[in-house]
Amino acid sequence: MGAQQSNVSRGWPRVTWNGPAEVPTNSCTPWPGTQRGWLAVERLPAYAPDLNPVEPLWGNVKSQEMANVCAPDLAALRPPLRAGLTRVRCRPTLAFGFLRHAGLAFWRDH
């Protein structure tokens, strides 16, 4: 873990691999192991909603603008969905709160 932390502190790229340990093809599995000098790879569980900032965003929009919506087709979902995403976009504290909930940020606190 110490090597990964030093890589992250230098701003080196990090790949987050979510999903099951089994990969459909073995063609992409060996490559990250050969790139350990500059690439940090971290595996997430197959389903990790607490680590995904889209989960609270989607939950927020579903509980507000999409609540009780029974659309006859996808086109009818567009207006309430767009309104919800606009509301979140216009409230930066809300949007950044979803990132903080997942332990993410655009900048590093010093």
N, C-alpha and C positions, 0 to 999 in steps of 0.2 A: 504494500500500500504506500510506503514511503516514496517509492520511485514514481508512482502515479501522481502523488501530491506534488512532487517537485516538477513533473512534466506540466501539470495544470498551472502551477505558479509561474512557469515560464511562458504560459499562453499557448502551449502545444495543443494540437487538435485532439479532440476526444470523441470517440464513437460510442454511442449508447445503443446497445443491442437489446431490443425487447422481444419477447416471445419465448417459445419453448426451446430447450437446448437442442432438440433435433432440428436440423436444417434440411429442407427438401433436397438441396443439391450440396454436394461436398466441395464444389468448385470455389466457393467464397470462404470456406472455413479456414484453410491453412494460411491464407494471405495475411490476416492481421497478426498472426503469431510471428511472422517474419519482419514485421514493421515496429517492433517494440521500442526501438531507439527513438522514435519520434511520435508514435501514435498510442494513445491510451484507450483501451477497450473496456467498457463496463457492461455487464449483463444485468438486465432488469428481469423481474419475474414475468411470466407469461401475461399476467394482468396486474398492472400496478396503477390503479386510479389515483392514489395519493401522490404519485410522482408525475402525473400527467396534467399540465395546466389547462388542457382543453376540457377535462371532466367538470371542474367547477364552473367554467364558462358555459358549457352546454347546459348544466343543471340550472344555472341562473336564468338563462334565456328560456328554457323549458318551463320554469316556474313563473315567469312573468308574461312575456309576449306570446309564448306558445301554449300557455295554460288553456285547457278546454278547447283547443283548436282541433276541429275534425275536418280536414281539408279533403275535397274530392279528388285532388290530383296534386302533383308536385308544384305546379305553377301557383296554386293557391297558398302554398307554404311560404313562398318568397316574400310577400309583404311583412308578415309578422316576424319572420326570421331576420330580414334586413333591419327592421325597426329595433329588434333586440340587440343585434350586433352594433348598430349605430349608437344605441344607448350606452353600451359598454365602452365603445371607442371614445365617446365624448366624456367619459368619466375615467380618467387615467388611474385614479386611486383604485378603482374597482379592477381594471385590467391588470395592474401590477400586483394587486392582491392575489389574483389567480396564480401568478408566477411565484410569489412568496409562499403560497400554500404548498406548492410543489418543491420548494427549496431552491428556486431559480431566481436569477436577477440578470439585468443587462450590464450591471457594473459591480465592481467589488468594493465593499466597504472597507476603508482603511482605518 
